[in-house]
Amino acid sequence: MDLFEKLLQNRGPLGKHSKMAHGYLTFPKLEGEIGPYMEFKGKKILNWSLNNYLGLANHPEVRKVDADASAQFGLGYPMGARMMSGNSDYHEQLEAELSEFVGKEATYLLNFGYQGIMSAIDCLLDRHDVVVYDAESHACILDGLRMHIGKRFVFAHNDIAGLEKQLQRANKIVEETGGSIMVITEGVFGMSGNQGKLKEIVELKDRYSFRLLVDDAHGFGTMGKTGAGTGEAQGCQDGIDIYFSTFAKSMASIGAFISSDEQVIDYLRYNMRSQIFAKSLPMPLVIGALKRLELLRTKPELKDRLWEICTKLQSSLREKGFNIGTTSSPVTPVILKCDENQVAKLAIDLRENYRLFCSPVCYPVIPKGLIILRLIPTALHTESDIEITVKALEEIYVKLRNNEYISSEYAVL
Ligand SMILES: Cc1ncc(COP(=O)(O)O)c(C=O)c1O
């Protein structure tokens, strides 16, 4: 079959509806405060799919620092990889502050989270090593594992007994190869909102020899007393050997970091391909991240507000009988029984008739017959936003039960 034809056939349920759903949300041309809104064809849409947990993207101090740093340096500096001409005092300051905040000896900045963690996995492991990882790990972890040429064993999501079995298998292999074992999981899983069972995993170190890498993209800034992440929340931060997070969620920016023992970070600095052979993080992003980190540390009211909104959203949904799974974080999945072919029409109805947007998730990301409407609350959402949203979801639910999203002409606007 022709490659292009095959691609068209494999578009999946959302792709097949792309003609109906065509167009992208954009930001309204508002000065200053934007809030949790976007625009679609001139209509204001309340958005529950923004990577801005603490509202820092809209914070006036952040906006000023971003603008001043861009005016001073532009987006061009520095003009090389970190090892060559891409270093600055600001980069080093940010690394030092992040290390202190997450309680690790050293930190290495990464220009993107996705490539960063892939490359870290590639760099830290060789063919003698065995990786044991949670089945619901993010795509960037799975892609990192594709580069690993040694063995990898998966355990069912958060199944500690399953993990233990895989550790026993892994142990036998490394006894032969002379390699080591790495366990990879997440702090907060971005689809279910479940926390990884970090404490229980760390406790397994009493019986098995392994190092633990945690991707805490959704936990950094949202979890734990100080916002230092899911390890802090579960009281086991010290047991995380390699801590990774991105600036793309709580920090509402671009970039990422990885923290560990000094010698591990030093090793990464001189061996990690995605950083050695790529330009380092631009100055405005580094200076902007310093400001964001300062606010994250010194303004706990931002996290408190996020949790207020999150608690209200989740309790309102539960009160109305919605299934939001087993989330224990701000990530709020509304799980509905629905054929995946109806999901695009449902999302269009939400957008066009209720002025709401949240991420629709369907097969093959989750099993057939279910969809998830994933809501990400932020410190900028209000109680009234929650009321409007829950009411809309109740109406959507009735339409779904009445099979209104099956008819082919529905919602083609
Ligand atoms: C769990 C997880 N890890 C890594 C990433 C990738 O980070 P970035 O957006 O910085 O590439 C994401 C998405 O942002 C994520 O959700």
The ligand as an ORCA input file, in Angstrom:
! r2SCAN-3c Opt
* xyz 0 1
  C       5.012     13.202     32.286
  C       5.644     14.107     31.266
  N       6.966     14.003     31.048
  C       7.573     14.781     30.140
  C       6.884     15.701     29.400
  C       7.597     16.487     28.338
  O       8.002     17.736     28.797
  P       8.229     18.951     27.778
  O       6.899     19.511     27.447
  O       9.114     19.877     28.574
  O       8.940     18.420     26.575
  C       5.512     15.855     29.607
  C       4.727     16.866     28.848
  O       4.926     18.021     28.902
  C       4.880     15.041     30.574
  O       3.558     15.142     30.803
*
